[in-house]
Amino acid sequence: MGGWAIAVHGGAGVDPNLPKERQEEAKRLLRRCLDIGISALHSNIPAIDVVELVVRELETDPLFNSGRGSVLTENGTVEMEASIMDGPKRRCGAVSGLTTVKNPISLARLVMDKSPHSFLAFSGAEEFAEKQGVELVDNEYFITENNVAMLKLAKEANSIVFDYRIPAPGTVGCVVVDKEGRCAAATSTGGLMNKMRGRIGDSPLIGCGTYACELCGVSCTGEGEAIIRSTLAREVAAAMEYKGLNLHEAVDFVIRNRLDEGKAGLISVSKKGEVACGFNTTGMFRGCATEDGFMEVGIW
């Protein structure tokens, strides 16, 4: 084992004209989340707890597309989704269609830990949240002025799919391997700007937007339908398991050969303490750190 490693992302597909101040704001948030995760890892907190902790922080900040700051449906409401996976026993939990749960990633964790199921959605997920006593808020809490303006742009452009002309914020995720070599992954999102009500993307789908096993942990972001078609997160693990590739080779192979014409990116860690990011989009908000002191935050 090569020690702990952590990576975070705030979405793939960045507007090339994004103002410098917004770029710096995003980098500061990514650094803050890395620092939270690093502090937890120094305290020997398990990987599964660290990914939840970091993604909760990302959900609470309105900068990216998760929790507060989630993009809007065609009706101007928010429907959030998230998933989490614990590598050692491949335990997982996922949620979709949330409208009042303040931190979707923690409800996904409760689905994993406190229910007999792996995935709950819409009214059933909301009922489970109430029974578990998680913090609930009005849907208006999640709606920001920026996203109201972006929805207007999306409607004017008649755009529902992943589209660089609509500079919407991106999905968030975190992957961690702890010093015991345990991998975990978590992903949270509001989905696509101007999406149809009831649309489910890749983020809550295990093996697509999120995957963790004994070899690695992966969180994806980008064009959800392309990620679903390619089972992108699982493909990284499969390339390592069946082709014998290391983490960097597996990520490169998957981004080059499994996305067809889709646009996406991913972050990943391996049980050996490696960390790797890959994307075929115009940038990806990302940051990573390892136990040997390496830290990097980037966009382009």
Order of alpha helices (4+ residues) and beta strands (2+ residues): beta-alpha-alpha-beta-beta-alpha-beta-alpha-alpha-beta-beta-beta-beta-alpha-alpha-alpha-beta-beta-beta-beta
